[in-house]
Amino acid sequence: MPLSDPQIDETPRIAARLEAIDWRAVEQAIETEGHARIPGLLGAEDCRALAALYDREARFRSTVVMTRHGFGSGEYRYFDRPLPRLVTDLRRGLYKRLAPLAARWREPLGLAHEIPPGLEAFLKICADAGQGKPTPLLLRYGPGDYNCLHQDVYGAVAFPLQVAIGLSRPGADFEGGEFLLVEQRPRMQSRGEAIALRQGEALIFPNQARPVQGKRGTYRVKVRHGVSRVRSGRRFTLGVIFHDAA
C-alpha cells in the first residue's frame, strides 16, 4: 500500500520510536541551547518514501517557488488533506511530547491562546481563528539553492516549536545545505549555528522566539531559521509545523 494511504497503521512503529526518546533531555537542550537534535527518528526507507512524494502533485495543496517571492532559491510544497499517515503520526506524537514545554512558554512569550495537551484540540483553536490549511511541508533544494532566514508564522495562533527532519544524506545525496539557526538577543549581537542535518534526524527549534532566564528576569530571544547554499546534489526535508494556516 502507498505511504499516502490513510489506512496504513504507522502508529505503533512511530509511537515506539517517540517513546524511546529521553524527552526530559530534549527539553533541557531546547532550554539551554535553543534547539534539540534527535538522531534516527526516521529510518532510511521512511525518508526515501517521503521524499518520493514530492513528485506526486495531487498530494499537495500548494507549491512555493522561492525565487518568485524573494525567499531564496528552491521549492517547497504544503501537504493537502488527508496528510500521509506517517506525517500525521509524527505531527500528533511530537505535539503531545512538546506541548508541556510549549505550555510553560505561553506566559513568558505572551501567547493569548491555550496550548492544550493534544493536537486535535489545538487544531480546533486554529480553526476557530480562521486557520484551517495544513502546514506540514516537503522542501526540495538543488545545486545553488538556499533558504533565507525566516519564521513560519501563518496567523494569530502559533505553536512555539517546530521540527525539521532530514530526508537526504549529507555528503552522499548533497553537499552544503546546512540548517541555519540565528538568535537575536536583546542588547547583544546575534548568535548563529549551522547544523548538518543527517538523514532521519529531527531538529526541534523555536518557531518565533524562546524565553530565556536572565539576571533581571525572563526575556525573549527571537529566532529565525534558514538553509545555506546547496553546493551539489539534491536535498529533501520534511517540515512539521503544528499550527494550521489562514
C-alpha positions as CSV (number, residue, x, y, z in Angstrom):
1,M,0.0,0.0,0.0
2,P,1.3,3.5,-0.7
3,L,2.6,5.7,2.0
4,S,-0.1,8.3,1.4
5,D,-2.9,5.8,2.1
6,P,-4.6,7.0,5.3
7,Q,-5.4,3.4,6.3
8,I,-1.7,2.4,6.8
9,D,-1.2,1.8,10.5
10,E,2.1,3.6,11.2
11,T,1.2,4.5,14.8
12,P,2.8,1.6,16.7
13,R,6.1,2.0,15.0
14,I,6.3,5.8,15.3
15,A,5.0,5.7,18.8
16,A,7.7,3.2,19.8
17,R,10.4,5.5,18.4
18,L,9.0,8.5,20.2
19,E,8.7,6.6,23.5
20,A,12.4,5.7,23.3
21,I,13.4,9.3,23.4
22,D,14.6,11.0,26.6
23,W,12.2,14.0,26.4
24,R,13.5,15.5,29.6
25,A,16.9,15.7,27.9
26,V,15.2,17.2,24.8
27,E,13.5,19.9,26.9
28,Q,16.8,20.7,28.7
29,A,18.6,21.0,25.3
30,I,16.0,23.4,24.0
31,E,16.0,25.5,27.1
32,T,19.8,25.8,27.3
33,E,21.0,25.5,23.7
34,G,17.9,26.8,21.8
35,H,17.3,23.6,19.9
36,A,17.5,19.8,20.2
37,R,18.6,17.1,17.8
38,I,17.0,13.6,17.7
39,P,19.1,11.2,15.5
40,G,17.4,8.4,13.7
41,L,13.8,9.4,14.3
42,L,13.0,8.1,10.8
43,G,14.7,5.1,9.0
44,A,16.2,5.4,5.5
45,E,13.2,3.7,3.9
46,D,10.8,6.2,5.5
47,C,12.9,9.1,4.3
48,R,13.1,7.8,0.8
49,A,9.3,7.2,0.7
50,L,8.5,10.7,2.0
51,A,10.9,12.4,-0.5
52,A,9.4,10.4,-3.3
53,L,6.0,12.0,-2.6
54,Y,7.3,15.4,-3.8
55,D,6.6,14.5,-7.4
56,R,3.0,13.4,-6.6
57,E,1.5,16.8,-7.1
58,A,-2.0,15.7,-6.1
59,R,-0.8,15.2,-2.5
60,F,-0.2,18.9,-2.0
61,R,-2.3,22.0,-1.7
62,S,0.3,24.5,-3.0
63,T,3.8,24.8,-4.3
64,V,6.1,27.7,-3.5
65,V,8.9,28.6,-5.8
66,M,11.2,30.6,-3.5
67,T,12.8,32.9,-6.2
68,R,9.3,34.3,-7.0
69,H,8.9,35.7,-3.5
70,G,12.5,36.6,-2.6
71,F,12.6,33.7,-0.1
72,G,15.7,32.2,-1.6
73,S,16.1,29.5,-4.3
74,G,14.4,26.1,-4.4
75,E,10.8,24.9,-3.9
76,Y,8.6,23.6,-1.1
77,R,5.1,22.0,-1.1
78,Y,2.4,22.1,1.6
79,F,0.6,18.8,2.0
80,D,-3.1,18.7,1.4
81,R,-5.6,16.7,3.5
82,P,-5.6,13.8,4.1
83,L,-1.9,14.1,5.2
84,P,0.2,11.0,4.7
85,R,-0.3,8.8,7.7
86,L,3.4,8.9,8.7
87,V,3.3,12.7,8.7
88,T,0.1,12.7,10.7
89,D,1.6,10.3,13.3
90,L,4.7,12.4,13.6
91,R,2.8,15.6,14.0
92,R,0.5,14.2,16.6
93,G,3.2,12.3,18.5
94,L,5.7,15.2,18.5
95,Y,3.0,17.7,19.6
96,K,2.0,15.6,22.5
97,R,5.5,15.5,23.9
98,L,6.4,19.1,23.2
99,A,3.1,20.6,24.5
100,P,4.2,20.6,28.1
101,L,7.2,22.8,27.3
102,A,5.2,25.0,25.0
103,A,2.5,25.5,27.6
104,R,5.2,26.6,30.1
105,W,6.4,29.1,27.5
106,R,2.9,30.5,26.9
107,E,3.0,33.2,29.6
108,P,6.6,34.4,29.1
109,L,6.1,34.6,25.3
110,G,2.7,36.4,25.8
111,L,0.7,33.9,23.8
112,A,-3.0,34.7,24.0
113,H,-4.3,31.2,23.1
114,E,-4.2,28.0,25.0
115,I,-1.8,25.2,24.4
116,P,-3.9,22.0,25.1
117,P,-2.1,18.6,25.6
118,G,-3.5,17.1,22.3
119,L,-3.0,18.2,18.7
120,E,-6.7,17.8,17.7
121,A,-7.7,20.3,20.4
122,F,-5.0,22.7,19.3
123,L,-6.1,22.5,15.6
124,K,-9.7,23.3,16.8
125,I,-8.3,26.5,18.3
126,C,-6.6,27.2,14.9
127,A,-9.8,26.6,13.0
128,D,-11.8,28.8,15.3
129,A,-9.3,31.6,14.5
130,G,-9.8,31.1,10.7
131,Q,-6.6,28.9,10.3
132,G,-7.6,25.7,8.6
133,K,-5.0,25.0,6.0
134,P,-2.5,22.2,6.8
135,T,1.2,23.4,7.1
136,P,3.4,20.2,7.1
137,L,5.6,20.5,4.0
138,L,8.3,19.0,1.9
139,L,11.2,21.2,0.8
140,R,13.4,20.4,-2.2
141,Y,16.8,22.1,-2.9
142,G,19.2,21.6,-5.8
143,P,22.6,22.9,-6.7
144,G,22.8,26.6,-5.8
145,D,19.5,26.6,-3.8
146,Y,19.2,28.1,-0.3
147,N,16.5,29.4,2.1
148,C,16.7,32.9,3.5
149,L,16.3,33.4,7.3
150,H,12.7,33.5,8.2
151,Q,9.9,32.5,10.7
152,D,7.0,30.2,9.8
153,V,4.0,32.4,11.0
154,Y,0.7,31.7,9.4
155,G,-1.8,33.6,11.6
156,A,-2.5,34.8,15.2
157,V,-2.4,31.2,16.6
158,A,1.0,29.6,16.6
159,F,2.7,26.7,18.4
160,P,6.1,28.0,19.7
161,L,8.1,25.0,18.5
162,Q,8.5,23.2,15.2
163,V,10.5,20.3,13.7
164,A,12.6,19.7,10.6
165,I,13.6,16.2,9.6
166,G,16.4,15.5,7.1
167,L,15.3,13.1,4.3
168,S,18.6,13.1,2.4
169,R,22.2,12.0,3.2
170,P,24.7,14.9,3.5
171,G,27.9,14.0,1.8
172,A,26.2,11.4,-0.4
173,D,23.0,12.9,-1.8
174,F,24.1,16.5,-1.4
175,E,26.9,18.8,-0.3
176,G,26.4,22.0,1.7
177,G,22.8,22.9,2.7
178,E,23.4,23.3,6.4
179,F,20.4,24.2,8.5
180,L,20.8,27.7,9.9
181,L,19.5,29.0,13.3
182,V,20.0,32.6,14.3
183,E,19.1,34.0,17.7
184,Q,18.6,37.8,18.1
185,R,19.3,38.5,21.7
186,P,18.3,41.9,23.4
187,R,21.2,44.3,23.6
188,M,23.6,41.7,22.2
189,Q,24.8,40.6,18.8
190,S,23.0,37.8,17.1
191,R,24.2,34.2,17.5
192,G,24.1,31.7,14.6
193,E,24.6,28.0,14.3
194,A,25.0,25.8,11.2
195,I,23.7,22.3,11.6
196,A,24.4,19.4,9.2
197,L,21.1,17.6,9.5
198,R,21.6,13.8,8.9
199,Q,19.1,11.6,7.1
200,G,16.3,10.7,9.5
201,E,17.5,13.2,12.1
202,A,14.9,15.6,13.7
203,L,15.8,19.1,14.8
204,I,13.4,20.8,17.2
205,F,13.6,24.6,17.4
206,P,11.5,27.7,18.3
207,N,9.0,28.9,15.8
208,Q,9.5,32.6,16.6
209,A,11.1,33.1,20.0
210,R,12.0,31.4,23.2
211,P,12.1,32.7,26.8
212,V,15.5,32.9,28.5
213,Q,16.1,33.5,32.2
214,G,18.4,36.4,32.7
215,K,19.8,38.2,35.8
216,R,16.8,40.7,35.7
217,G,14.1,38.2,34.8
218,T,12.9,36.4,31.7
219,Y,13.5,37.9,28.3
220,R,12.6,36.8,24.8
221,V,15.1,35.7,22.2
222,K,13.9,36.0,18.7
223,V,14.8,33.1,16.4
224,R,14.9,32.8,12.6
225,H,16.0,29.8,10.5
226,G,17.1,29.0,7.0
227,V,19.3,26.8,4.9
228,S,22.8,27.6,3.5
229,R,23.5,27.2,-0.2
230,V,23.5,23.6,-1.5
231,R,26.7,23.1,-3.4
232,S,25.8,19.9,-5.3
233,G,23.1,17.2,-5.3
234,R,19.6,17.3,-4.1
235,R,18.3,17.9,-0.5
236,F,14.9,17.0,0.8
237,T,13.5,18.0,4.2
238,L,10.2,17.3,6.0
239,G,8.9,20.3,7.9
240,V,6.5,19.6,10.8
241,I,4.6,22.7,11.8
242,F,1.9,22.2,14.4
243,H,-0.4,25.3,13.8
244,D,-2.5,25.5,10.6
245,A,-2.5,28.5,8.3
246,A,-5.1,31.1,7.5
